[in-house]
Each structure stands twice: as C-alpha cells, then as structure tokens.
Amino acid sequence: MLVHTWCSQINRKITLGSELRSLIEARMRRTLEGIEETLKSILENQKISIGNLKEETQSLEKSFNLLSQKWNLELLYTLFFSGTVSFSGLKRILGVNSRTLSDKLKSLMKNGYVKRLVEPGPPLRVKYMLTEKGRNVVLLALPLLYYLSDWPSN
C-alpha cells in the first residue's frame, strides 16, 4: 500500500521520544473519541439513511484517491516543512522528474491544496506553497499515517 510504504519511509527519518509519542497518542485517542461521538450524534439526531451515508462516503473517494497517488503526499509534506519552494527546489528535494512534478503540482493546485506564487523579475521566479486547505490536510493526515504505520499487520 502506497500510504503505508511512505509512512515507513517517514518513520525511518523521524523518531519520536517516548514522552512525545505518548502525548501524541493521547491526543489522537481524544480526537478519535470526539469524532466517533460527533458521528453517533449526527446519525441519531438527523436520521441519516444508509444510502445518504454511502453517497457521502463515496464523495470522499476523489480526495483520498488524489492524496494517495505517488508523490502527492511527499509534495505536500515537503511544502509544509519547507514553506515556499521553487520548482527546481522541489525537483531536487523529491528527486522527481520535471513532467511528473509539473503534473502533480497542477493537480494539487486545481484541487486547492497548493498555491503558485509568481515573483516579478527579472528574473521571474515561481514558487509554490500550501494553501490553508493543504496545510490542514497535512496536519490531519499525519496522525492517520502515523496510526497506519504502527498498525499490526494480520
């Protein structure tokens, strides 16, 4: 699985101390409990049908499919940790070819995750940065990726 593979690569690079890890896990548990409580409340109070729930879930697939494509999460995390980065900087950091990088950036911009900044020249400079949506996705995906990477394989 692509996400799991990428998580494993990240885990090799980032090691958390046991105290920090415990704090993160405690926050994740509280967050998961809060999400579960909210969903149960919505289902009870709004009487959502299974059909409507299925439609809502299917509408999320497009976003998940986009984010799980090769290079997209790496690109988002690179921008998160590096701030604004030029095309050549992204290419060098990620080790991806120009065409692939260009396609991924266009797709992420079209979906509102990345913003293109043009600095007038001479020379003209183009940089990329996360939008608020992109930043939030990175912050929300990190606990999921962390959780998936520690999940025991059966």
C-alpha positions as a printed Julia matrix, in Angstrom:
154×3 Matrix{Float64}:
   0.0    0.0     0.0
   1.45   3.36   -1.07
   0.45   5.26    2.08
   1.93   2.57    4.35
   5.16   2.49    2.31
   5.5    6.25    2.57
   4.76   6.11    6.31
   7.54   3.6     6.75
   9.95   5.91    4.93
   8.9    8.85    7.12
   9.26   6.79   10.3
  12.85   5.99    9.4
  13.58   9.72    9.18
  11.59  10.97   12.18
  11.93   9.32   15.56
   9.77  10.42   18.43
  10.86  10.22   22.02
   8.65   8.02   24.19
   7.23  11.02   26.08
   6.31  12.88   22.89
   4.93   9.71   21.37
   2.69   9.17   24.44
   1.39  12.74   24.21
   0.6   12.36   20.51
  -1.14   9.03   21.08
  -3.24  10.51   23.92
  -4.33  13.4    21.7
  -5.13  11.02   18.87
  -7.29   8.91   21.19
  -9.21  12.01   22.35
  -9.63  13.16   18.76
 -10.9    9.75   17.62
 -13.33   9.59   20.56
 -14.58  13.08   19.69
 -15.1   12.16   16.03
 -16.93   8.97   16.98
 -19.16  10.84   19.44
 -19.96  13.5    16.82
 -20.81  10.93   14.15
 -23.04   8.97   16.51
 -24.84  12.17   17.49
 -25.39  13.17   13.87
 -26.67   9.71   12.95
 -29.07   9.66   15.9
 -30.35  13.24   15.6
 -30.57  13.6    11.83
 -31.76  10.1    10.95
 -29.38   9.8     8.01
 -30.17   6.82    5.81
 -27.57   4.25    4.86
 -27.98   5.41    1.23
 -27.14   9.0     2.15
 -24.21   7.84    4.24
 -22.95   5.77    1.29
 -23.19   8.83   -1.02
 -21.26  10.97    1.47
 -18.55   8.34    1.79
 -18.25   7.97   -1.98
 -17.87  11.73   -2.37
 -14.72  11.5    -0.23
 -13.09   8.94   -2.54
 -11.93  11.55   -5.06
  -9.91  13.37   -2.42
  -8.5   10.19   -0.96
  -7.53   8.92   -4.41
  -5.77  12.2    -5.21
  -3.84  12.22   -1.95
  -2.83   8.56   -2.21
  -1.26   8.99   -5.66
   2.5    8.7    -5.78
   4.36  11.95   -4.95
   1.31  13.92   -3.75
   1.76  13.42    0.0
   5.52  13.78   -0.29
   4.99  17.04   -2.16
   2.53  18.36    0.44
   4.8   17.44    3.34
   7.82  18.98    1.61
   5.91  22.24    1.22
   4.68  22.04    4.81
   8.16  21.67    6.26
   9.95  23.93    3.75
   7.43  26.76    3.28
   7.65  28.26   -0.19
   9.82  26.31   -2.6
  10.76  26.81   -6.24
  10.04  24.2    -8.89
  13.73  23.3    -9.13
  13.93  23.12   -5.33
  11.02  20.67   -5.2
  12.55  18.65   -8.01
  15.89  18.46   -6.18
  14.36  17.64   -2.75
  11.99  14.96   -4.05
  14.15  13.53   -6.83
  11.21  13.53   -9.24
  11.31  14.3   -12.96
  10.03  17.65  -14.28
   6.97  16.33  -16.09
   5.72  14.33  -13.11
   6.31  17.24  -10.74
   4.53  19.65  -13.07
   1.53  17.3   -13.39
   1.32  16.77   -9.62
   1.57  20.49   -8.87
  -1.18  21.28  -11.43
  -3.45  18.65   -9.91
  -2.84  19.83   -6.34
  -3.38  23.47   -7.38
  -6.6   22.59   -9.22
  -7.9   20.91   -6.05
  -6.93  23.81   -3.79
  -4.03  22.26   -1.87
  -1.15  24.24   -3.38
  -0.77  27.86   -4.45
   1.6   29.13   -7.16
   3.38  32.39   -6.39
   4.94  34.41   -9.21
   7.61  36.9    -8.15
   8.17  39.52  -10.86
  11.68  39.74  -12.18
  13.91  39.98  -13.78
  14.43  37.15  -13.38
  10.87  35.92  -13.0
  10.64  33.47  -10.06
   7.9   30.93   -9.44
   7.45  29.33   -6.04
   4.89  27.01   -4.55
   3.32  26.95   -1.1
   0.47  25.22    0.69
  -2.95  26.81    0.87
  -4.81  26.67    4.18
  -6.6   23.58    2.87
  -3.26  21.95    2.0
  -1.82  22.8     5.4
  -4.86  21.37    7.17
  -4.74  18.19    5.09
  -1.09  17.68    6.05
  -1.89  18.18    9.73
  -4.88  15.83    9.57
  -3.1   13.18    7.51
  -0.07  12.97    9.76
  -1.87  11.25   12.66
  -3.59   8.9    10.18
  -0.28   7.97    8.57
   1.32   7.59   11.99
  -1.54   5.37   13.11
  -1.41   3.25    9.96
   2.34   2.76   10.24
   2.02   1.27   13.73
  -0.99  -0.88   12.9
  -0.12  -4.57   13.29
  -0.36  -6.5    10.04
  -2.59  -9.55   10.21
